[in-house]
Amino acid sequence: MRLVKYLAHSGVASRRASERLIADGRVAVGGEIVTDPAHDVEASSGVEVDGRPVSPEGREVWMLNKPMHVVSTASEPGRRRAVVDLITSERRLYPIGRLDADSTGLILIANDGELANRLTHPRFEVPKTYEVELRRPPTDAQLRRLRQGPVLDDGPTQPARARRSGERGIEITITEGRNRQVRRMVEAVGNSVVSLRRIGFGSLELGDLQQGESRQLSRSELRRLWKDAGAMDAEKGTAKQPKRGGRRG
């Protein structure tokens, strides 16, 4: 197995983050620093990151309803809580993608770097759906511009699905993952966001999961999620049976 894939499967980091670890000279195989992400390894190769042995672990994928002011990181050096603090697991988990600290809703936390890479890579166009409360009622022209894809300071966005969901509310679905993208799109068409909640990620829906609660995804949900990410092999979506209930933050 390629070294970068081995690290991702071991729950060290996503594939892209694992590539950076390797390039920075923090990964050793058999006591020797290796900087080639394609270096072939197996469980008996003696892979270490920062001097700590690394071995594959069982994969877990969790869905969390992120509360306000919780940050989308694996650890938070400041006073704010991180999303992984709300998950009851002994695995080394990290968030798949991000939600702003001032946004709420569905975020995935996992130790599966391959799945994380597929779900967040722009070329797989995995949809993400948000409920948005606006400062002012949206006009027809604003909705039309959102559907067409407004131009931001880092370039034009892909077309979005957007519809009214109340006097000042819209539901919007995008297939990209730029920094604060929905907020910037809304500002680009002449409005602003009061609150933002993610309610869908690929085929997953937030449903009635309460803020701060989490649950492990089922085998069938994982299979669908892998298909969302462009992998048709149903066996990719193997996992332990989900634990019942969740944990409040």
N, C-alpha and C positions, 0 to 999 in steps of 0.2 A: 504494500500500500504506500502511496506517496506520503511523504512526511507531513505536508500541509493538511492532507485529508485525515491522517492519523491524529494530529493535534485537534482538529475540529471534532472528530468522532470521540475523542477522549474528554470533551467538554472543556478544553483549555480556553478556547475562544472561537469566534467565527472564522471562516476560512480566510477572509481578507485580513483580519487581525492576526491570525496565525502566520500569514505570509510576512507581516511586519515583524513579528517576534523572531522569525527565522532570519530575516534580512539584518536585524539588529544584533545577531550573534548570540542570542539568548537560549538557543536550542542546541543540545548536544546529543549525539548518538554514539553509544559505546565509549563515552568519555571524550569524544572529539566534537568540537563545534562544527555544525553543518549549516551552510547558508543556501543550500539548494532545496527549494520547496518540493522538488520532484524526487528527492532522494528516497530510495525504496527502504521501508522499514516494516517490522512486524512486532508483535507483542514482546518477543524475546530480544529485541535489538538494544534495549537499554536507553530509551528516549528520556531525556531530562529537559526541563524548562527552568532556568535560573537555579540549577542544581537540584531540583526536586523531580523525582521519578514521575513519569506520566504513563498511564495505562488506560485502555478503553474502559468505559463504564456504561452501564445501562442508560439508554436515552430516555429523557423525560421532556414533555412539552406541556406547559401550563398556560391556561388563560386566566388573566387577572383583570378585574375592573379597577383600574388605577384611580385612586382618589386625587383630589387637588393637592398640589404642592409636594407630591411624591415624585422623585426624579427617576428618569429611565436609564439607570446605570446599574452595574453589578455591585458597586459600592459607592458610598458618598462620603468624601472626607470631611464635609461640613456637618451641620446640624440636621439637615433635611434627611428624611427617610428615603431609601432606595427601593425600587420595585421588588428586588430579590428578598428584601426583609419581610415581605408579606407572603412569601411562599414557604410552606412546610416541606422541606426536602433536605436530604443530606448531600445531594449532588451539587456540583459547581455549576450554577445556572447563570445565564446572562440574558438580557432582553433582546428580542428580535425587532430591530428597528427602534424607533423612539416615539414618545409622546411628550410634548412640552410639559413642564412642571405645572403650568396653569391650565392644562387640558386634562380631561378625564376619559375613562372608558377602556375599551378592549386593547390589551397589550399582551403579547406572547412572550413567555420566558422559558428558556430551554437550554439543553446542553448538546444540541445537535447542530453543529456548524454548517453541515451541508444543507440542511433544510433552511437555516437562517440565511445563508447566502442566496438560495433560490428565491425565498420570499421577499428579500429586500433588493435583489438585483433588478435594475430598470427593465432589462430585456424580457423578463417574464411577465411584466405588467399585471401583477397581482392586485386586484382592486381593494381599496380601503374606503369605507363609508363613514361619514360623520354627520351628526346632528349639530347644527350651528344656530345659535341665537345671534341675530344681527342688531346693530345699533338702530337701524331704520328699516322699515319694510322694504324688501327687495323689489326693484322695478323689473319690468319685462326685459328692458335693455341690459340690466345687470345679469340676470339669469342667462340671457343669450350669450353674453360675453364669457361667462363662466363655462358654458357648454362648448364654446369655440376654443377656449384656452387662452387666457390673457397673457400678455408679455410681462415678465418680471425682470428684475435687474440682472438675473443670471440666465436670461433667455426665455423664449416662449414655453408655456406649459402644454401638456397634452390635453386634448378635449376632455371635459369632465361631464358626468351626469349630474344635473342639478334640478331640483324641484322645490316648490314651496311646501312647507310643513307647518304653517301657522302664519299669523300676521307678520311677525318678524323672524320667522324661522325658515331655514332651508335644510334639505338633506342633499349632501354632495358626495359623489364617489370619484376618486382619483386613482390613477395607476402608477403614480410616481411617489417619491418619498423625500422631497427636498425639505430643507430646514424651514419650519413654520410655514409650510406651503399653503395650506388652506387659508390661514390668516392673511398671507401676502396676496393671494388671489383675490380675496374679498376686498382688500384695500385697493388693489389695482383696478377694480371695477367701480370704485367710488363709495364703498361702505366700510364697516368695521365689525369685528367680532366681539361679542359680549361674553359668550361661553361656547366651548367646543367639546363635544364628546364623540369618541369613536365607537360606533356600534357594529361595525362589520369588518372582517379581515378575511379576504378570500371567501370561502364558503361558510366561515364561522360567523355566528351572530352572538352579540353580547347577551341577549335574552334577559332573564330576570336575575342574573348574577348581580348582587349588591356591591356597592362601592367598598373596596378593601377585601372583598372575597375572591377566592381563586379556586380553580379545580383543574385536575389533570385531564388532558384530552383522551378520549376513547380511541380504540383502534380504528373504528370507522371514520371518526373525525380526522385522524391523522392520514388515512388513505385519501380522503377528499382533499386535505390540505396539500399533500404531495402532488395530486393532480392539478390543483390550483397553481402550483409552482412548476408545472411543466413536466413532471415525472409520472409516467403511466404505470410504473411497476407498483402494484398494490402492496407488495411485500415490504416496500420502503416504510410503510406506515405501521411498523410494529412497535408496541409499547406495552408496559404493564397496564393492567386494568386500572382505571381511574379510582382514586380514593373518593369516598363519599363526603359530601359537605365541603366546606372551605374554611378559611381563616379570615377573620375580620382584622383590618388594620387599625 
